């Protein structure tokens, strides 16, 4: 039996065929008793499966399945769950941010001309003197 005709037969059971394909399949069905027998067996099997599927599930199948899927208890403190989710989500962002800051600081220390170290690590005497002379009241 031609495999192209068999593919057409299988496709005809699932979706409509084009006009040329339908004519080719009809011609092959007229000529071959074996192909007609195969088609009737396939249709009978599909009907048996369709009819059996309705009776295969016991009553309240959906409710039993959904009760297994959905959580049965809610968390004691919803804020702990929310903070845990944030901690998990932003852990990577915090680690990457710290690495970037460390790289920038080490680059700045290695290249002294970028930012002066005295401006970064301590205040000058002039600024401290102005702060001490400010009236409090």
N, C-alpha and C positions, 0 to 999 in steps of 0.2 A: 504494500500500500504506500502511496506517495506521502512523504512527510509534510509536504506543503499543504496537501488536502487535509491531513490530520490537524495541522496547526489552524487551518481555517475552521475546521469543525469545532475545535476547542474554543477558538475566539468567538465563534458564532453563539456559543452558549453564554458568554460573558458580556458581549457588547455587539451592537449592530455592525454588520459588514458593509463595505462599499458595494456599489451595484455590480462591478465586475467580479469582485470576490464572491458575492452571493450567487451570481450566475454560474461561476465555476464550481462552487460547492453543490449547487442544485444539480448540475449536470453529473457530477461525480456520484451524488447520492442516487440518481436515477440508474446509473450504470452498475453500481456495486452493491450487491446484497450485504456483503460483509460490512461496508461502511454504514448502511442503514441500521444493521443490527448493533453496531458499536454506538451509533447515535442514540438509539432507543435505550441501550444499557446506561449510557451516561446520563440521560434525562431521568431515568428511573432512580439511579443512585443519588442524583441531586435532590430529587423529590423526597427520597427516604431520609436523607440528611436534614433537609429543611423541616420535615414533619417531626423527626426525632429530637431536634434541638429545642423545640418548645417544651417538650415533656421531660427533658433531661435535668432541669433545675428544680430543686425542691422549693416549696413556698418560702417566701421572705428571704430569698437568696441575696438580693441587693442589700437589705438591711444588715444581714449577718456579715457580708463582706465589708461594707462601709464601717461597721463597728470595729472591725479588726484594723482597718486602715487609719481611722481617725484616733487621735490620742484620747484615752479615757480619763486622764487627770490633767488638771491645769497646774502650772507651776505655782509654788507658794508665793513668791514675790516676783511680780512682773518686772520690777525695776532691775533686779539682778539679771534676768534674762536679757533685757535691753542693753545693760552695760556690758554683759558678756559678748553680745553680738557686736557692739561697737569696738570692744577691745580686740576681737578677732578680726574685724574688718580693717581697722586702722593700724594694726601692729606693723604691717609691712610699710605703710606710709611713714610711721614714726622712725623705724629703723633706717629707711632710706634718707629721711631728713637729717638724722644724726650723722650719718656717714657724709652727707654733703657738707654739713657744718664743720665736721672734723677736717675734711679735705680743704675747705676754704681757709680755716684757721692755720693749718700746717703750711699751705701755700703762702699765706700772708707772712708767717714767721720766716719762711725760707727766702722770700723776696721782700727785703726790708723797705724797698722804695715804694711799694704799693700803699701801705698805710703806716704811719710812724707808730712804733710800739708804745711810746710813752702816752700817746693819745688813746690807745686801746686799753692798756692795763692800769693806768692810774691818772688821777687828775693833777694838773699842774699846781704849783704853789700859789700862783696868782688867783686861781679859781677858789682855792681853799681860803685865802686871805679875804676875798670879797664875801664869801659866805659867813665868815666870822664877824665882819663889820656890819652886817645887816641888822637893823633894829628888830627886836623880837616883838615889841608892843607898839 
